[in-house]
Amino acid sequence: MSLPPSSIPPRPAPEPSPTPARESGVGVARAPAVATRIFLWLRHFWPAPLGINGRERVRFIAGAVLGVLLTAVLSRAWAGGNVHGPWMLGSLGASAILVFGMPSSPLAQPWPVLGGSTLSALVGAVCAALVPDPAIAGALAVGLAIAVMVPLRCLHPPGGAMALYVVLTAGDGWHLAVFPILFNAVVLLIAAMVYNGLTGRRYPHPQRAASRTQVAPGAFTAADVDAALARYNQVLDVSRDDLEGLLHLAGRAAFQRTLGEVRCADIMSSPPFAVEADASLNEAWALMRRERIKALPVVNASRLVIGIVTVADFMRLANLDTHEGLGRRLRTLVMGRAGQPSAVGQIMSHPVQVARVAQHAMDLVPLFSHGGHHHIPIVDSEDRLVGVITQTDLVRTLAVAVQGRDA
């Protein structure tokens, strides 16, 4: 059953071309264009809103407050009477934003927080000791901290602040790396693990997915994602596998939009041809040849699907190891011979994959593309057979939907 062609709204009549401006008015005409370009350029400074709801916002804020508070209390207690010394660093607030607000970010994982902060502090100590000018030492400390963090896979933005802090304060960077920097980071990470786990966020967040045996439905593969990232060649604040998952979800949504609200009831062949399990092979084969179909659902007396018989099932049992012609072997099978199956129920495939009449047609794509199915029986709310959808039906539906979208 094909979909009705999409109605195409009439195109509006073209507007009359404006009268060309006189030469003396060219400057007046260019002024608004320049102002528009400046306005559009300034809009780049106003970022898009974060895609989180109010509940996630509260979770984020509460986690940062609790994490920083716990770190502050324990660090101050560890410092003992030396409350005026550096028992906590301001860059920890930036780390808290990452580990509580973006727990899936590669920059917020435990090793970047620990390694990026501590190693950067050590780099700052080295630069402060070797370079007398604090301006030059600070710049070198930040650059060298990045140079260390990238190959060691511990890139953490607050690490640059750690390196600069050690240089500018002219403190003992070797001791600062242990306390308060390492101590602060450890306490904050423990708080982040507990809090994110209790609030439904995985932390540490897996940065490499398990190897996939099947390619997810979509218009691209994992190799395509790797090629795109190599071409983009910039640091992304999202893991490669999370990015691939988001792209697949976007592709699925786009595919759903293309198919619209097309459901199985809209494209299935109905009423379907079917046989019961005790039907003879001769009867089933004759029905398939007469109606030019390649599969027959097998039902019981209540029209419940219990199996399916296909041309492939006949071929498989047609004694293909003999030297007779294929036609003779099939004839022998359907006419019956001693020791050969005689009823449909003896050669049918079961259990059989079915779909609901109200399901979206898009739900059948993975069944056809990766499930190895070519015919899907469609059942109603009471599991009774009401139709059949083939690969051809789905491809025809998609072609019609695409034509309607491009029209």
Secondary structure, 3 states (H helix, E strand, C coil): CCCCCCCCCCCCCCCCCCCCCCHHHHHHHHHHHHHHHHHHHHHCCCCCCCCCCHHHHHHHHHHHHHHHHHHHHHHHHHHCCCCCCCCCCCCHHHHHHHHHHCCCCHHHCHHHHHHHHHHHHHHHHHHHHHCCCHHHHHHHHHHHHHHHHCCCCCCCHHHHHHHHHHHHHCCCHHHHHHHHHHHHHHHHHHHHHHHHHHCCCCCCCCCCCCCCCCCCCCCCCHHHHHHHHHHHCCCCCCCHHHHHHHHHHHHHHHHHHHHCCCEHHHHCECCCCCEECCCEHHHHHHHHHHHCCCEEEEECCCCEEEEEEEHHHHHHCCCCCCCCCHHHHHHHHHHCCCCCCCEHHHCCECCCCCEECCCEHHHHHHHHHCCCCCEEEEECCCCEEEEEEEHHHHHHHHHHHHHHHHC
